[in-house]
Amino acid sequence: MTCIFNKKVFYTYLKIGTAIVTTGFILLLAYLRAHTNIPIVEIMPKSEQPFRRYSPPKIASKPEYKLVLLGDSMTAALGPHGGIFNETLNNLYEKNNTFVDIYNYARASTSVLSLEEAISTQTKAYDFIFEPLLSRDVDLILIESFGYNPLSQYTREQGLHRQTMELNKIMKILTNSRPNAAIVFFATIAPSKSNYSRTTQFGKSSAERMDQAQERIVFIQNHINYANKHGISVINIFEKSLKNGDGNLEYINPDDFIHPSAVGINFISDELSRYIYDNEILPH
């Protein structure tokens, strides 16, 4: 008896068989979900897999360190090389004949969605051009909360999820590409819920100001929570800038009631410097 192979028939039956197996597998998963306590492990796209836990490197003591700032306009206000922050930090380290060189990669009007671009492209800060962070050796990377540019284009839940996904992504990139650099998060000064942006074109009713400020607070707090959950050191300037549960107006620029005042910049600089020095993030 001669057996004649029919390719068309073969592939037809193969498709039917594959469909039956797939359907059976889906039904089995549904049954297990409904009738057992066996955990079902779902395959998540690699880009969305969570960053597990941060293990900071041990930085060797050296006569000169390089520090990079990442953030939005709240951090850009410190100046391209840190301004008062540079002076305050180096006043502490000069006692040990050590110098800290600061590069401020913060960009105004940018959200956490810009982080990957900020570290992989040139950054212009006033008259300075900084090479991409990923092309230079650094010892410490400070990542600000970007809370003043919340992801308002999404629902609150979606925005916070997207913020978390972006932090996962940036932590994986930095820990893989710059494993010898310490990474520290920081939360900038708190907004005033009753005064937020009241002297700008965005400052409308008190209810709207309250809602704008609260949205920013939620994203700042999510940044802090992410750091705490993943073992990342966090400098909580936000909490220390509160007065009677609201943003201390002394630290907020009265011209726009958004950005830090001169006193606020000094406060941010002192808090960053003291934390880095006291905790020997950069050894001395």
C-alpha positions as CSV (number, residue, x, y, z in Angstrom):
1,M,0.0,0.0,0.0
2,T,1.5,3.3,-1.0
3,C,1.2,6.3,1.4
4,I,1.0,9.6,-0.4
5,F,2.1,12.7,1.6
6,N,-0.3,15.6,1.1
7,K,1.4,18.8,2.4
8,K,-1.8,20.9,2.3
9,V,-3.7,18.3,4.4
10,F,-0.8,17.9,6.8
11,Y,-0.6,21.6,7.6
12,T,-4.4,21.8,7.9
13,Y,-4.3,19.1,10.6
14,L,-1.3,20.7,12.2
15,K,-3.2,24.0,12.6
16,I,-6.2,22.2,14.0
17,G,-4.0,20.3,16.5
18,T,-2.2,23.5,17.6
19,A,-5.5,25.3,18.2
20,I,-6.9,22.4,20.2
21,V,-3.7,22.3,22.4
22,T,-3.8,26.1,22.9
23,T,-7.4,26.1,23.8
24,G,-6.9,23.2,26.2
25,F,-4.0,25.1,27.9
26,I,-6.1,28.2,28.3
27,L,-9.0,26.2,29.8
28,L,-6.6,24.5,32.2
29,L,-5.2,27.9,33.4
30,A,-8.8,29.1,33.9
31,Y,-9.6,26.0,35.9
32,L,-6.5,26.4,38.1
33,R,-7.3,30.0,38.8
34,A,-10.8,29.2,39.8
35,H,-10.4,26.0,41.7
36,T,-6.9,25.9,43.2
37,N,-4.5,28.0,45.2
38,I,-1.6,27.2,42.9
39,P,0.1,30.4,41.9
40,I,0.1,31.0,38.2
41,V,3.3,32.6,36.9
42,E,2.6,34.8,33.9
43,I,5.3,35.8,31.5
44,M,5.8,39.5,31.6
45,P,7.5,41.4,28.8
46,K,11.2,42.0,29.7
47,S,10.8,45.8,29.5
48,E,8.1,45.6,32.2
49,Q,9.7,43.2,34.5
50,P,10.2,44.9,37.9
51,F,13.6,46.0,39.2
52,R,14.2,43.8,42.2
53,R,16.5,45.3,44.8
54,Y,19.4,47.7,44.7
55,S,22.8,46.7,46.0
56,P,24.9,49.8,46.0
57,P,28.6,49.4,45.0
58,K,31.4,50.1,47.5
59,I,33.0,53.3,46.2
60,A,36.7,53.6,46.7
61,S,38.1,56.7,48.4
62,K,39.7,59.1,45.9
63,P,40.8,62.7,45.8
64,E,38.1,63.7,43.3
65,Y,34.5,62.4,42.7
66,K,32.1,63.0,39.9
67,L,28.4,63.5,40.8
68,V,25.5,63.8,38.4
69,L,22.0,65.3,39.1
70,L,18.9,64.2,37.2
71,G,15.5,65.9,37.5
72,D,13.2,68.6,36.3
73,S,13.2,72.4,36.7
74,M,13.2,72.1,40.5
75,T,16.7,70.6,40.3
76,A,17.8,72.6,37.2
77,A,17.3,75.7,39.5
78,L,20.6,74.6,41.3
79,G,22.6,75.6,38.2
80,P,24.7,73.6,35.7
81,H,27.4,72.8,38.3
82,G,25.2,72.8,41.4
83,G,25.8,76.4,42.5
84,I,25.3,76.6,46.2
85,F,25.1,72.8,46.4
86,N,28.6,72.6,44.9
87,E,29.9,75.1,47.4
88,T,28.2,73.5,50.4
89,L,29.2,70.0,49.5
90,N,32.9,70.9,48.8
91,N,33.1,72.9,52.0
92,L,32.5,69.6,53.8
93,Y,34.8,67.5,51.7
94,E,37.7,69.9,51.5
95,K,38.5,69.0,55.1
96,N,39.7,65.7,53.7
97,N,41.5,67.3,50.7
98,T,38.7,65.9,48.4
99,F,36.8,67.6,45.6
100,V,33.4,66.8,44.2
101,D,32.7,67.8,40.6
102,I,29.0,68.3,40.0
103,Y,27.2,68.0,36.6
104,N,23.5,69.0,36.6
105,Y,21.7,67.1,33.8
106,A,18.2,68.3,35.1
107,R,15.9,69.7,32.4
108,A,13.0,72.0,32.8
109,S,9.5,70.9,31.8
110,T,10.5,67.2,31.6
111,S,8.8,64.2,33.3
112,V,10.2,60.9,34.4
113,L,9.5,59.7,30.8
114,S,12.5,61.8,29.7
115,L,15.0,60.0,31.9
116,E,16.3,57.5,29.4
117,E,16.9,60.3,26.9
118,A,18.5,62.5,29.5
119,I,21.2,59.9,30.2
120,S,21.8,58.8,26.6
121,T,22.1,62.2,24.8
122,Q,24.0,65.4,25.3
123,T,22.5,67.9,27.8
124,K,22.7,71.6,27.4
125,A,22.7,73.5,30.8
126,Y,22.9,77.2,30.2
127,D,26.2,77.7,28.3
128,F,27.5,74.2,29.1
129,I,27.2,71.0,27.0
130,F,27.5,67.8,29.0
131,E,28.3,64.6,27.2
132,P,25.8,61.8,27.6
133,L,25.9,60.4,31.1
134,L,26.2,56.8,29.8
135,S,29.5,57.9,28.0
136,R,31.3,59.1,31.2
137,D,32.5,57.6,34.4
138,V,30.6,58.9,37.5
139,D,30.7,58.0,41.2
140,L,27.2,59.2,42.3
141,I,23.9,59.7,40.5
142,L,21.2,61.6,42.2
143,I,17.7,61.1,40.8
144,E,15.1,63.7,41.7
145,S,11.4,62.9,41.9
146,F,10.1,64.7,38.7
147,G,6.9,65.2,40.7
148,Y,6.4,68.7,39.5
149,N,5.8,67.3,36.0
150,P,3.3,64.6,36.8
151,L,2.0,62.3,34.1
152,S,-1.4,64.1,33.8
153,Q,-2.0,62.7,30.3
154,Y,-2.9,59.4,32.1
155,T,-5.4,58.6,34.8
156,R,-3.8,58.8,38.2
157,E,-3.5,55.0,38.5
158,Q,-2.0,54.7,35.0
159,G,0.3,57.6,35.6
160,L,1.7,56.1,38.8
161,H,2.1,52.7,37.1
162,R,4.0,54.4,34.2
163,Q,6.2,56.2,36.6
164,T,7.1,53.0,38.4
165,M,7.8,51.3,35.0
166,E,10.1,54.1,34.0
167,L,12.0,53.9,37.3
168,N,12.3,50.1,36.8
169,K,13.8,50.8,33.3
170,I,16.2,53.5,34.4
171,M,17.5,51.4,37.4
172,K,18.1,48.4,35.2
173,I,20.0,50.6,32.6
174,L,22.1,52.4,35.2
175,T,23.0,49.4,37.3
176,N,24.0,47.5,34.1
177,S,25.9,50.3,32.4
178,R,27.3,52.1,35.5
179,P,27.7,49.3,38.1
180,N,30.4,51.2,40.0
181,A,28.3,54.4,40.5
182,A,26.1,54.8,43.6
183,I,22.5,55.7,42.9
184,V,20.5,57.8,45.4
185,F,16.9,59.2,45.0
186,F,15.8,62.5,46.4
187,A,12.4,64.2,46.8
188,T,12.4,67.9,46.3
189,I,10.5,70.5,48.4
190,A,6.8,70.2,48.9
191,P,4.3,72.4,47.1
192,S,1.9,74.7,49.0
193,K,-1.5,73.2,48.4
194,S,-3.3,76.5,49.0
195,N,-0.9,78.7,47.0
196,Y,0.5,76.4,44.2
197,S,1.1,78.5,41.0
198,R,-1.4,81.2,42.1
199,T,0.6,84.0,40.4
200,T,1.0,82.2,37.1
201,Q,-1.4,81.6,34.2
202,F,-2.1,78.2,35.6
203,G,-3.2,79.5,39.0
204,K,-6.9,79.5,38.9
205,S,-9.4,78.6,41.7
206,S,-8.3,77.5,45.1
207,A,-9.8,74.0,44.3
208,E,-7.8,73.8,41.1
209,R,-4.6,74.9,42.9
210,M,-5.2,72.2,45.6
211,D,-5.7,69.5,43.0
212,Q,-2.6,70.5,41.1
213,A,-0.5,70.4,44.2
214,Q,-2.0,67.2,45.4
215,E,-1.2,65.5,42.1
216,R,2.4,66.5,42.4
217,I,2.6,65.3,46.0
218,V,1.3,61.8,44.9
219,F,4.0,61.4,42.3
220,I,6.7,62.6,44.7
221,Q,5.5,60.1,47.3
222,N,5.5,57.3,44.7
223,H,9.1,58.2,44.0
224,I,9.9,57.9,47.7
225,N,8.0,54.7,48.1
226,Y,9.8,53.1,45.1
227,A,13.1,53.9,46.7
228,N,12.1,52.5,50.0
229,K,10.7,49.3,48.4
230,H,13.8,48.6,46.4
231,G,16.5,49.4,48.9
232,I,17.6,52.7,47.3
233,S,18.7,55.5,49.7
234,V,16.4,58.4,49.5
235,I,17.0,62.0,50.6
236,N,13.5,63.1,51.8
237,I,13.7,66.9,51.4
238,F,9.9,66.8,50.7
239,E,9.1,65.7,54.3
240,K,11.6,68.2,55.8
241,S,10.1,71.1,53.9
242,L,6.6,70.7,55.3
243,K,5.2,73.2,57.8
244,N,2.0,72.3,59.5
245,G,1.4,69.7,56.8
246,D,1.9,72.0,53.8
247,G,4.8,73.2,51.8
248,N,6.7,75.9,53.7
249,L,6.3,79.1,51.8
250,E,9.8,80.2,52.9
251,Y,11.3,77.6,50.5
252,I,9.0,78.5,47.6
253,N,9.6,81.3,45.0
254,P,6.8,84.0,45.5
255,D,7.1,84.9,41.8
256,D,5.4,81.7,40.7
257,F,4.7,79.7,43.9
258,I,6.2,76.7,42.2
259,H,10.0,76.7,42.1
260,P,12.4,77.0,45.0
261,S,13.2,80.4,46.4
262,A,16.8,81.4,47.2
263,V,16.2,80.1,50.7
264,G,14.7,76.9,49.2
265,I,17.8,76.4,47.0
266,N,20.0,76.8,50.0
267,F,17.8,74.3,52.0
268,I,17.9,71.7,49.2
269,S,21.7,72.2,48.8
270,D,22.3,71.8,52.5
271,E,20.1,68.6,52.8
272,L,21.7,66.9,49.8
273,S,25.2,67.8,51.0
274,R,24.7,66.8,54.6
275,Y,23.1,63.4,53.6
276,I,25.9,62.6,51.2
277,Y,28.7,63.5,53.7
278,D,27.1,62.1,56.9
279,N,26.3,58.8,55.3
280,E,29.6,58.6,53.4
281,I,27.9,58.0,50.1
282,L,31.2,59.4,48.8
283,P,33.8,58.2,51.3
284,H,35.9,60.7,53.2
